[in-house]
Amino acid sequence: MNTAVIINLLIQLVAGAAGGNGLGKMLQQFNLGPLGNTIAGAIGGLAGGSWLAPMITAGAGAAAASNTGMDLSAIAGSVVGGGVGGAVLTLIAGIVRKMFVGRAP
């Protein structure tokens, strides 16, 4: 596996965990706790980074697409894609948890 791919995956994991914890702090009703937010965010960061990062870096032009090394657009795409993916999956998991658990008395 290429080191640039591994670095992008690690960036997506960390950004996803940060996005999940950020969403948990902002929307307390969907908070899964620190560990739950981190796990859901990291998984969402990988998924979101895989889907969103190519779309984000596509705006950088064909030169970035032909470059196989690490560049600023690839890092930015991984950070944004991972953060958004982590926040979205944490939100979905929080909504599902709230539906099953219901309101506390």
N, C-alpha and C positions, 0 to 999 in steps of 0.2 A: 504494500500500500504506500502511496506517495505521502511524504511528510506534510505537504500542503493540505492534503485531504484530512489527515489526522488533526492538524491544527484547526482547520475549519470546523470539524466535528466537536473538538474541545471548546471552541469559541461558542458554538451553537448550544452546547450543554450548559455552559456557564451563563450565557445570555438568557437561555430559557429558564434556568433556575432563578435568575434575578427578576425576570418578567413575572414568573409565578409568585414569587414573594412580594413583589411590588403590587400586584393585583390583590393579593391577600391583605396587604396593609390598607389599600385604598377602599376595597369593598369588603368590609368585615363580615357581611352576611354570607359571602362565598368563601371565607377563609377556611382552609383545610388544616391549619396548623403549620408550623415551620417545616416539619419534615414532609408533610403532604404537599405543601406548596412547592417545595424544592423538587420532589420526585415528579410530580405532575408537570412542573415547569420544565424540567430537564428533558422529559420525554417529548413534551410539546415543542421544545426548542429544537430537537433533532428533526421532528416532522416538519415544523414550520420553516426551519432553515433549509431543509431539502427542497421544499416547494417554493418558498418565497425568495431565497437568495439568488437563484438564477434569474428570476424576474427583475430583481433589484439591480443586479449587475448587468443585465441586458441593456439598460439605459446608458451604460458606460461606453458602449460601442463595440465594434468587432475586434478591436485591438485587445480589449480585456478578455474577450472570449477565446482568442487564440493563445493567450498567455497562460501557461500551465503553472506558473509559480504563484507565490503570494503577492498580492498587490492590495492597495488601499480599498478598491471597490469590492474585492472578495471578502476582506475583513468586515467592511461596513455591511455588506449583504448578509453575512453570517450573524453579525450582532443584531441587526434589525429583524431579520427573519427568525432567529432564535428567540429573541425577546417577545416578539408578537406571538409566535407559536406557543411559547411557554405561558403567556398570559391567557391566550384563548383556551388552551387545554385546561388550565387551572380553573377558568371561569366555567367551562363545561362540566368539569368534575364537581365543582362547588354547587352548580345547579342540580346535577343528578343526586348528589348527596343530600341536598336540601329537600328534594322531592321524596326521597326514600325515608329520611329521618323525620321530616316534618318539623314543626315548630316545637321548641322546648316549652314546657308549662311554666 
